[in-house]
Each structure stands twice: as structure tokens, then as C-alpha cells.
Amino acid sequence: MTGAVGAYVVQDVEDERYYVFDYRQIVTEGFRTIRTGERVRFHLSDDSPGRAEFVIRLDQPDPAEYYE
């Protein structure tokens, strides 16, 4: 893969640490994106400390919001 990939930052409410991930780690169908403030669940990477993986959106938005 070439080019830059946008990074997201998420804070774990239990340990209050910040972890990074990119859109490839978002588990969903279709367009992979997370909105600021959206609640997610994630797994911490065993191979890369400080990285989140398998990010799942907990609050699925109404699709109509994207077409306003």
C-alpha cells in the first residue's frame, strides 16, 4: 500500500490511555469512518503497543444523516 493513511485516536475509559488506529481497523460494512465523540469498542493489539484494532462502532448513525 502506498500513500498516507488517516489516523484516528481513541481513549480507553478504564486506563485513560490513548490508542491510535486507521480506517482499516474499523469493523463495518461499507464506508469505514468514525465521527468525533462516537462510542466504540476495540481490542488492544498484542503486536503493536499503543494501537487499537477490531474497532466496532457502538452507536450506528441514521443513514439519512449522511444525505442532508
MOPAC internal coordinates of N, CA, C and O (Angstrom, degrees):
PM7 1SCF
backbone

  N    0.0000 0     0.00 0     0.00 0    0    0    0
  C    1.4474 1     0.00 0     0.00 0    1    0    0
  C    1.5255 1   108.03 1     0.00 0    2    1    0
  O    1.2310 1   120.54 1   -42.05 1    3    2    1
  N    1.3014 1   116.57 1   137.95 1    3    2    1
  C    1.4626 1   120.67 1   178.56 1    5    3    2
  C    1.5146 1   109.58 1  -118.94 1    6    5    3
  O    1.2310 1   120.85 1   -16.22 1    7    6    5
  N    1.3181 1   115.99 1   163.78 1    7    6    5
  C    1.4543 1   120.65 1   179.02 1    9    7    6
  C    1.5167 1   111.82 1    88.65 1   10    9    7
  O    1.2310 1   121.07 1    -9.14 1   11   10    9
  N    1.3240 1   115.55 1   170.86 1   11   10    9
  C    1.4624 1   121.56 1  -178.61 1   13   11   10
  C    1.5175 1   110.21 1   -87.45 1   14   13   11
  O    1.2310 1   121.21 1   -33.14 1   15   14   13
  N    1.3152 1   115.29 1   146.86 1   15   14   13
  C    1.4581 1   122.17 1   177.72 1   17   15   14
  C    1.5225 1   107.09 1  -116.04 1   18   17   15
  O    1.2310 1   120.15 1   -49.41 1   19   18   17
  N    1.3284 1   117.32 1   130.59 1   19   18   17
  C    1.4595 1   120.85 1   178.41 1   21   19   18
  C    1.5123 1   111.35 1   -64.48 1   22   21   19
  O    1.2310 1   120.68 1   -34.93 1   23   22   21
  N    1.3110 1   116.31 1   145.07 1   23   22   21
  C    1.4606 1   121.40 1  -178.63 1   25   23   22
  C    1.5185 1   110.44 1  -113.27 1   26   25   23
  O    1.2310 1   121.27 1   -34.39 1   27   26   25
  N    1.3027 1   115.17 1   145.61 1   27   26   25
  C    1.4490 1   123.19 1   174.27 1   29   27   26
  C    1.5222 1   107.50 1  -110.49 1   30   29   27
  O    1.2310 1   120.64 1   -24.45 1   31   30   29
  N    1.3262 1   116.37 1   155.55 1   31   30   29
  C    1.4567 1   121.91 1   176.60 1   33   31   30
  C    1.5235 1   107.25 1  -126.13 1   34   33   31
  O    1.2310 1   120.57 1   -46.16 1   35   34   33
  N    1.3235 1   116.51 1   133.84 1   35   34   33
  C    1.4538 1   121.90 1   179.58 1   37   35   34
  C    1.5207 1   108.45 1  -131.10 1   38   37   35
  O    1.2310 1   120.82 1   -35.04 1   39   38   37
  N    1.3351 1   116.03 1   144.96 1   39   38   37
  C    1.4566 1   120.28 1   179.05 1   41   39   38
  C    1.5220 1   109.14 1  -108.32 1   42   41   39
  O    1.2310 1   120.65 1   -47.51 1   43   42   41
  N    1.3133 1   116.36 1   132.49 1   43   42   41
  C    1.4572 1   122.53 1   175.84 1   45   43   42
  C    1.5291 1   107.58 1   -80.62 1   46   45   43
  O    1.2310 1   119.85 1   -56.44 1   47   46   45
  N    1.3283 1   117.88 1   123.56 1   47   46   45
  C    1.4620 1   120.83 1  -177.30 1   49   47   46
  C    1.5270 1   112.33 1   -70.55 1   50   49   47
  O    1.2310 1   119.99 1   157.82 1   51   50   49
  N    1.3217 1   117.62 1   -22.18 1   51   50   49
  C    1.4659 1   120.02 1  -179.64 1   53   51   50
  C    1.5213 1   112.75 1   -79.49 1   54   53   51
  O    1.2310 1   119.60 1   131.36 1   55   54   53
  N    1.3278 1   118.36 1   -48.64 1   55   54   53
  C    1.4668 1   120.16 1  -177.99 1   57   55   54
  C    1.5354 1   112.88 1  -102.42 1   58   57   55
  O    1.2310 1   120.50 1   177.07 1   59   58   57
  N    1.3478 1   116.65 1    -2.93 1   59   58   57
  C    1.4601 1   124.37 1   178.03 1   61   59   58
  C    1.5292 1   113.92 1    59.74 1   62   61   59
  O    1.2310 1   119.83 1  -163.14 1   63   62   61
  N    1.3260 1   117.93 1    16.86 1   63   62   61
  C    1.4628 1   121.78 1   176.71 1   65   63   62
  C    1.5216 1   109.64 1   -89.44 1   66   65   63
  O    1.2310 1   121.58 1   -22.38 1   67   66   65
  N    1.3268 1   114.58 1   157.62 1   67   66   65
  C    1.4565 1   121.26 1   177.99 1   69   67   66
  C    1.5231 1   109.42 1  -102.15 1   70   69   67
  O    1.2310 1   121.36 1   -38.03 1   71   70   69
  N    1.3355 1   115.00 1   141.97 1   71   70   69
  C    1.4611 1   121.73 1   179.57 1   73   71   70
  C    1.5158 1   108.53 1  -131.57 1   74   73   71
  O    1.2310 1   120.22 1   -31.85 1   75   74   73
  N    1.3156 1   117.19 1   148.15 1   75   74   73
  C    1.4651 1   121.86 1  -179.29 1   77   75   74
  C    1.5285 1   110.27 1  -109.11 1   78   77   75
  O    1.2310 1   121.51 1   -24.96 1   79   78   77
  N    1.3277 1   114.72 1   155.04 1   79   78   77
  C    1.4600 1   121.91 1   174.09 1   81   79   78
  C    1.5113 1   107.70 1  -159.12 1   82   81   79
  O    1.2310 1   120.51 1   -14.90 1   83   82   81
  N    1.3240 1   116.62 1   165.10 1   83   82   81
  C    1.4580 1   120.07 1   175.71 1   85   83   82
  C    1.5286 1   108.69 1  -117.40 1   86   85   83
  O    1.2310 1   121.06 1    -4.39 1   87   86   85
  N    1.3194 1   115.57 1   175.61 1   87   86   85
  C    1.4615 1   120.63 1  -173.74 1   89   87   86
  C    1.5273 1   112.86 1   -58.05 1   90   89   87
  O    1.2310 1   119.84 1   154.25 1   91   90   89
  N    1.3233 1   117.90 1   -25.75 1   91   90   89
  C    1.4664 1   120.06 1  -178.82 1   93   91   90
  C    1.5183 1   112.31 1   -65.95 1   94   93   91
  O    1.2310 1   120.04 1   160.21 1   95   94   93
  N    1.3264 1   117.52 1   -19.79 1   95   94   93
  C    1.4684 1   121.35 1  -179.50 1   97   95   94
  C    1.5293 1   112.79 1   -88.20 1   98   97   95
  O    1.2310 1   119.60 1   173.52 1   99   98   97
  N    1.3306 1   118.36 1    -6.48 1   99   98   97
  C    1.4576 1   122.07 1   179.52 1  101   99   98
  C    1.5202 1   108.60 1   -79.20 1  102  101   99
  O    1.2310 1   120.90 1   -56.84 1  103  102  101
  N    1.3243 1   115.88 1   123.16 1  103  102  101
  C    1.4634 1   121.73 1  -178.34 1  105  103  102
  C    1.5232 1   108.21 1   -95.02 1  106  105  103
  O    1.2310 1   120.80 1   -75.12 1  107  106  105
  N    1.3327 1   116.07 1   104.88 1  107  106  105
  C    1.4529 1   121.86 1   178.95 1  109  107  106
  C    1.5190 1   108.78 1  -165.98 1  110  109  107
  O    1.2310 1   120.75 1   -13.30 1  111  110  109
  N    1.3145 1   116.17 1   166.70 1  111  110  109
  C    1.4531 1   120.78 1   172.86 1  113  111  110
  C    1.5173 1   107.51 1   -92.08 1  114  113  111
  O    1.2310 1   120.49 1   -33.10 1  115  114  113
  N    1.3052 1   116.66 1   146.90 1  115  114  113
  C    1.4566 1   120.36 1   176.21 1  117  115  114
  C    1.5195 1   113.17 1    80.20 1  118  117  115
  O    1.2310 1   121.08 1    33.25 1  119  118  117
  N    1.3264 1   115.54 1  -146.75 1  119  118  117
  C    1.4588 1   122.86 1  -175.43 1  121  119  118
  C    1.5231 1   110.55 1   -67.70 1  122  121  119
  O    1.2310 1   120.35 1   -55.35 1  123  122  121
  N    1.3248 1   116.94 1   124.65 1  123  122  121
  C    1.4688 1   122.03 1  -177.31 1  125  123  122
  C    1.5166 1   110.00 1   -95.54 1  126  125  123
  O    1.2310 1   120.44 1   -72.00 1  127  126  125
  N    1.3186 1   116.77 1   108.00 1  127  126  125
  C    1.4562 1   121.73 1   177.77 1  129  127  126
  C    1.5117 1   109.23 1  -152.94 1  130  129  127
  O    1.2310 1   121.08 1   -22.61 1  131  130  129
  N    1.3106 1   115.55 1   157.39 1  131  130  129
  C    1.4612 1   122.91 1   176.25 1  133  131  130
  C    1.5227 1   106.51 1  -129.49 1  134  133  131
  O    1.2310 1   120.28 1   -42.92 1  135  134  133
  N    1.3164 1   117.07 1   137.08 1  135  134  133
  C    1.4601 1   121.06 1   177.29 1  137  135  134
  C    1.5265 1   109.59 1   -93.61 1  138  137  135
  O    1.2310 1   120.74 1   -30.21 1  139  138  137
  N    1.3127 1   116.19 1   149.79 1  139  138  137
  C    1.4551 1   121.94 1   177.93 1  141  139  138
  C    1.5258 1   109.90 1   -56.25 1  142  141  139
  O    1.2310 1   120.63 1   -49.80 1  143  142  141
  N    1.3208 1   116.40 1   130.20 1  143  142  141
  C    1.4637 1   121.80 1   179.76 1  145  143  142
  C    1.5191 1   115.12 1    87.66 1  146  145  143
  O    1.2310 1   120.33 1   173.47 1  147  146  145
  N    1.3133 1   116.97 1    -6.53 1  147  146  145
  C    1.4634 1   120.61 1  -179.06 1  149  147  146
  C    1.5329 1   110.17 1   -72.81 1  150  149  147
  O    1.2310 1   120.66 1   -42.17 1  151  150  149
  N    1.3222 1   116.34 1   137.83 1  151  150  149
  C    1.4642 1   120.84 1   179.94 1  153  151  150
  C    1.5269 1   109.89 1   -79.23 1  154  153  151
  O    1.2310 1   121.09 1   -42.75 1  155  154  153
  N    1.3304 1   115.51 1   137.25 1  155  154  153
  C    1.4579 1   121.70 1   179.50 1  157  155  154
  C    1.5251 1   109.94 1  -137.59 1  158  157  155
  O    1.2310 1   121.59 1   -18.52 1  159  158  157
  N    1.3039 1   114.57 1   161.48 1  159  158  157
  C    1.4674 1   122.61 1   171.78 1  161  159  158
  C    1.5186 1   105.57 1  -118.44 1  162  161  159
  O    1.2310 1   119.67 1   -36.01 1  163  162  161
  N    1.3250 1   118.24 1   143.99 1  163  162  161
  C    1.4519 1   120.00 1  -178.03 1  165  163  162
  C    1.5169 1   110.96 1  -152.79 1  166  165  163
  O    1.2310 1   121.58 1   -15.39 1  167  166  165
  N    1.3045 1   114.57 1   164.61 1  167  166  165
  C    1.4638 1   123.72 1   177.55 1  169  167  166
  C    1.5192 1   106.90 1  -110.88 1  170  169  167
  O    1.2310 1   120.38 1   -36.58 1  171  170  169
  N    1.3236 1   116.87 1   143.42 1  171  170  169
  C    1.4573 1   120.11 1   176.23 1  173  171  170
  C    1.5113 1   109.69 1   -86.18 1  174  173  171
  O    1.2310 1   120.77 1   -44.66 1  175  174  173
  N    1.3084 1   116.14 1   135.34 1  175  174  173
  C    1.4517 1   121.91 1  -178.37 1  177  175  174
  C    1.5206 1   111.03 1   -69.45 1  178  177  175
  O    1.2310 1   120.70 1   -48.90 1  179  178  177
  N    1.3198 1   116.27 1   131.10 1  179  178  177
  C    1.4655 1   121.17 1   175.23 1  181  179  178
  C    1.5292 1   110.52 1   -76.82 1  182  181  179
  O    1.2310 1   120.32 1   150.00 1  183  182  181
  N    1.3183 1   117.00 1   -30.00 1  183  182  181
  C    1.4686 1   122.19 1  -176.49 1  185  183  182
  C    1.5265 1   113.95 1   -83.61 1  186  185  183
  O    1.2310 1   120.33 1   151.24 1  187  186  185
  N    1.3340 1   116.97 1   -28.76 1  187  186  185
  C    1.4685 1   121.08 1  -175.67 1  189  187  186
  C    1.5269 1   110.04 1  -131.02 1  190  189  187
  O    1.2310 1   119.61 1   -84.16 1  191  190  189
  N    1.3188 1   118.34 1    95.84 1  191  190  189
  C    1.4724 1   120.25 1   178.02 1  193  191  190
  C    1.5304 1   110.33 1   -56.87 1  194  193  191
  O    1.2310 1   120.96 1   -38.89 1  195  194  193
  N    1.3080 1   115.76 1   141.11 1  195  194  193
  C    1.4576 1   120.06 1  -179.48 1  197  195  194
  C    1.5108 1   114.23 1    87.21 1  198  197  195
  O    1.2310 1   120.18 1  -177.66 1  199  198  197
  N    1.3385 1   117.26 1     2.34 1  199  198  197
  C    1.4681 1   121.70 1  -179.43 1  201  199  198
  C    1.5240 1   110.32 1  -114.45 1  202  201  199
  O    1.2310 1   121.36 1   -40.82 1  203  202  201
  N    1.3113 1   114.99 1   139.18 1  203  202  201
  C    1.4587 1   121.93 1   173.42 1  205  203  202
  C    1.5288 1   107.92 1   -98.90 1  206  205  203
  O    1.2310 1   120.73 1   -28.72 1  207  206  205
  N    1.3222 1   116.20 1   151.28 1  207  206  205
  C    1.4621 1   120.63 1   176.66 1  209  207  206
  C    1.5135 1   108.95 1  -144.72 1  210  209  207
  O    1.2310 1   120.41 1   -13.61 1  211  210  209
  N    1.3164 1   116.82 1   166.39 1  211  210  209
  C    1.4626 1   123.09 1  -178.42 1  213  211  210
  C    1.5324 1   110.65 1    51.94 1  214  213  211
  O    1.2310 1   120.62 1  -125.35 1  215  214  213
  N    1.3143 1   116.43 1    54.65 1  215  214  213
  C    1.4611 1   122.72 1  -177.17 1  217  215  214
  C    1.5241 1   109.05 1   -80.47 1  218  217  215
  O    1.2310 1   120.71 1   -54.04 1  219  218  217
  N    1.3309 1   116.24 1   125.96 1  219  218  217
  C    1.4633 1   122.42 1  -178.06 1  221  219  218
  C    1.5221 1   108.81 1  -120.14 1  222  221  219
  O    1.2310 1   120.80 1   -52.33 1  223  222  221
  N    1.3111 1   116.08 1   127.67 1  223  222  221
  C    1.4676 1   121.81 1   177.89 1  225  223  222
  C    1.5198 1   109.07 1   -74.04 1  226  225  223
  O    1.2310 1   120.13 1   -49.31 1  227  226  225
  N    1.3356 1   117.36 1   130.69 1  227  226  225
  C    1.4585 1   121.37 1   179.61 1  229  227  226
  C    1.5162 1   112.12 1   -91.17 1  230  229  227
  O    1.2310 1   119.82 1   149.79 1  231  230  229
  N    1.3142 1   117.94 1   -30.21 1  231  230  229
  C    1.4643 1   122.81 1  -179.88 1  233  231  230
  C    1.5213 1   108.72 1  -109.95 1  234  233  231
  O    1.2310 1   120.16 1   -86.12 1  235  234  233
  N    1.2998 1   117.30 1    93.88 1  235  234  233
  C    1.4621 1   120.33 1   179.28 1  237  235  234
  C    1.5281 1   108.79 1   -74.59 1  238  237  235
  O    1.2310 1   119.91 1   -56.81 1  239  238  237
  N    1.3287 1   117.77 1   123.19 1  239  238  237
  C    1.4691 1   120.35 1  -178.64 1  241  239  238
  C    1.5250 1   111.40 1   -72.66 1  242  241  239
  O    1.2310 1   121.94 1   -19.37 1  243  242  241
  N    1.3110 1   113.89 1   160.63 1  243  242  241
  C    1.4569 1   121.17 1   174.27 1  245  243  242
  C    1.5285 1   107.82 1   -71.96 1  246  245  243
  O    1.2310 1   119.11 1   -54.71 1  247  246  245
  N    1.3386 1   119.29 1   125.29 1  247  246  245
  C    1.4654 1   120.39 1  -178.42 1  249  247  246
  C    1.5307 1   113.48 1   -55.61 1  250  249  247
  O    1.2310 1   119.94 1   151.74 1  251  250  249
  N    1.3312 1   117.72 1   -28.26 1  251  250  249
  C    1.4684 1   120.71 1   179.87 1  253  251  250
  C    1.5273 1   111.65 1   -62.07 1  254  253  251
  O    1.2310 1   119.71 1   153.69 1  255  254  253
  N    1.3531 1   118.16 1   -26.31 1  255  254  253
  C    1.4645 1   121.05 1   179.81 1  257  255  254
  C    1.5244 1   111.03 1   -62.28 1  258  257  255
  O    1.2310 1   119.87 1   151.45 1  259  258  257
  N    1.3055 1   117.85 1   -28.55 1  259  258  257
  C    1.4522 1   121.20 1  -178.67 1  261  259  258
  C    1.5189 1   113.08 1   -78.41 1  262  261  259
  O    1.2310 1   120.26 1   166.88 1  263  262  261
  N    1.3275 1   117.11 1   -13.12 1  263  262  261
  C    1.4606 1   121.05 1  -176.05 1  265  263  262
  C    1.5180 1   113.27 1  -111.10 1  266  265  263
  O    1.2310 1   119.77 1  -163.31 1  267  266  265
  N    1.3175 1   118.05 1    16.69 1  267  266  265
  C    1.4658 1   121.42 1   178.51 1  269  267  266
  C    1.4983 1   111.16 1   -81.23 1  270  269  267
  O    1.2310 1   120.10 1   180.00 1  271  270  269

